[in-house]
Amino acid sequence: MSIEKGNSNGESIKLKIAEATQEDVGKGIVCIDPEEKVKLRDLS
């Protein structure tokens, strides 16, 4: 299971974003992955 852009499950995304730093969140979309917890996707 992965949470992607457009997924309505915003609450889970917010909980996982809390595990990332503010700086990391600012770099792009935070993509949630059960294996890697949080990985960043560049918007460009």
C-alpha positions, 0 to 999 in steps of 0.5 A: 500500500502506498499513499499517493497524490490525490489519495483522500487518506489525509490523516495518515499522511499528516501522521507520517509527515510528523516523522519527517523534518520540516525541511524535508517536507518543504522539498516535495511531496512526502510519499508514504511507504510501509517499507521505508516509512517516508520518502520524498518525491520531487515535484519537478 
